[in-house]
Amino acid sequence: MDTFQQENDLLNELDRVIDWEKTLRPEPFLSTRVWSRIQRMEEDRRSSFFGQKSLRPVLMGVSLVFVMFTGIYLGSLMQTDVSTGEVPIPIELSLLNDAKMESIYLLTQE
């Protein structure tokens, strides 16, 4: 009987909230104010340091050059040392079986 009373109290409270919301007077220009505030927030975001239109291509170019040089550097680590004939990375890393890591099936499941 206790759960029935709790459900009944909950429904009565819900009815009171609905009746209270029906008495609220709608504001006619609420959507206009909301949209103008959203537009102002987007304009503020665009005017931030990283949001400038002229700065984005520069940052993209710099990051592309950085990635290219990093790749070239990492690729040069695999070359053998001429004087000693040794590879500067451990042999265990070159014998690593990475078939599971490169599985397309795993990539499509995420």
C-alpha positions in Angstrom: 0.0 0.0 0.0 3.0 2.3 0.6 4.1 2.2 -3.0 0.5 3.1 -4.2 0.5 6.1 -1.9 3.9 7.3 -3.1 2.8 7.0 -6.8 -0.4 8.8 -6.0 1.5 11.6 -4.3 3.8 11.8 -7.3 0.9 12.1 -9.7 -0.7 14.8 -7.6 2.5 16.8 -7.5 2.8 16.3 -11.3 -0.7 17.6 -11.7 0.1 20.7 -9.6 3.2 21.4 -11.7 1.3 21.1 -14.9 -1.5 23.4 -13.6 1.2 26.0 -12.6 2.8 25.8 -16.0 -0.6 26.4 -17.7 -0.9 29.7 -15.8 2.4 31.1 -17.1 2.1 33.8 -19.6 4.1 33.2 -22.8 6.7 35.8 -23.8 6.3 36.8 -27.4 9.9 37.6 -28.3 11.7 34.9 -26.4 12.8 33.0 -29.5 14.2 36.2 -31.0 16.2 36.9 -27.9 17.5 33.4 -27.8 18.6 33.5 -31.4 20.3 36.8 -31.0 22.2 35.6 -28.0 23.3 32.5 -29.9 24.5 34.7 -32.8 26.4 36.9 -30.4 28.1 33.9 -28.9 29.1 32.6 -32.3 30.5 36.1 -33.2 32.5 36.2 -30.0 33.8 32.7 -30.7 34.9 33.7 -34.3 36.7 36.8 -33.0 38.9 34.7 -30.6 42.6 34.3 -31.3 42.3 30.8 -32.9 39.1 31.5 -34.6 40.3 34.2 -37.0 40.0 33.3 -40.6 43.5 34.5 -41.5 45.2 32.6 -38.7 43.7 29.1 -39.4 45.5 28.5 -42.7 48.8 29.6 -41.1 48.3 27.2 -38.2 47.4 24.4 -40.6 50.5 25.0 -42.7 52.8 25.1 -39.7 51.3 21.8 -38.3 51.6 20.1 -41.7 55.3 21.1 -41.9 55.8 19.9 -38.4 54.2 16.5 -39.1 56.3 16.1 -42.3 59.6 16.9 -40.5 58.6 14.6 -37.7 57.9 11.8 -40.1 61.2 12.3 -41.9 63.1 12.3 -38.6 61.4 9.1 -37.5 62.1 7.5 -40.8 65.7 8.4 -40.6 66.0 6.6 -37.3 65.6 3.3 -39.1 68.8 3.7 -41.1 71.8 1.7 -40.0 74.8 3.4 -38.6 77.6 3.2 -41.2 80.5 3.0 -38.8 79.0 0.3 -36.6 76.4 -1.3 -38.9 73.8 -1.3 -36.1 70.2 -0.2 -36.3 69.5 2.4 -33.5 66.3 0.7 -32.4 66.0 -2.7 -30.7 65.5 -5.7 -32.9 62.4 -6.7 -30.9 60.5 -3.7 -32.3 61.3 -4.7 -35.8 60.1 -8.2 -35.2 56.8 -7.0 -33.7 53.7 -8.8 -35.2 51.3 -5.9 -35.7 48.7 -7.8 -37.7 46.2 -7.4 -34.9 46.8 -3.7 -34.7 46.2 -3.2 -38.4 43.1 -5.2 -38.6 40.4 -3.4 -40.6 37.7 -5.3 -38.8 38.7 -3.8 -35.5 38.7 -0.3 -36.9 35.2 -0.7 -38.4 33.7 -1.9 -35.1 34.5 1.2 -33.1 
